[in-house]
């Protein structure tokens, strides 16, 4: 099936062609460098007033604030808000959303853990919830504009993270209907991990954790002079673990993915 056309028929978007510019922040090192790079482009295009940043919280499964050697490091929700503010986005234009039920509750109900090769939580617990949060704005702008609302979803995925992400188009259409046209852009896809870590050494945006040569307590990560926290808190960061072999494992996955939520915890609105 041929790819659906993007708003801009090119390899990169013209930011001025979109009605809503929606960077999605996890609070991680990748989202911070993405937002910094993206906001430079938005300022150059004169469209910073169209930017609303979003963070989809995982509730109890999201990494909380931690204390290391007497220093407090912010939670992922706090980091996402701080990164947004550091890049010049007003506080009232940073939105945090959550599913009506926490991820752990749905894992227990449906008997399915995220895992390597199937980290379904990224889509249904994060991206789909943010998409639902756009609905009230989409309804208003569609009435005002008399056409589908053009949305640019901006994410911090990098090619270095996995083979799947390496093959991911940097700019593509992900949804087109009578209400909205959603394109996705990965402005730092081609940044090598080493470049991202080097940028964080003197970053103007808050980082994800300690940059000392020791791991954060509660992790099994090797020592590294770089931010070492992922967005999820152990033991919820199980998609980083090898997939189990069979029913004897607590992470065996005999059932299908949990169904997507029908409403945002904040707006209570169904998708348009």
Secondary structure, DSSP 8 states (H G I E B T S, - for coil): ------SSSSSS--GGG-SEEEEB--SSHHHHHHHHHHHHHHHHHT-GGGB-EEEE--GGGB---EEETTEEE--HHHHHHHHHHHTT--GGGEEEE--SS-HHHHHHHHT---BTTB-THHIIIIIHHHHHHTHHHHHHHHHHHSS-EEEEEE----GGG-HHHHTS-SEEEEEE-SSEEEEEE-TTTT--HHHHHHHHHT-SS--SS--SSS--TT------SS----SB-TTS-GGGS----STTSTT---S------SS-TTT-----
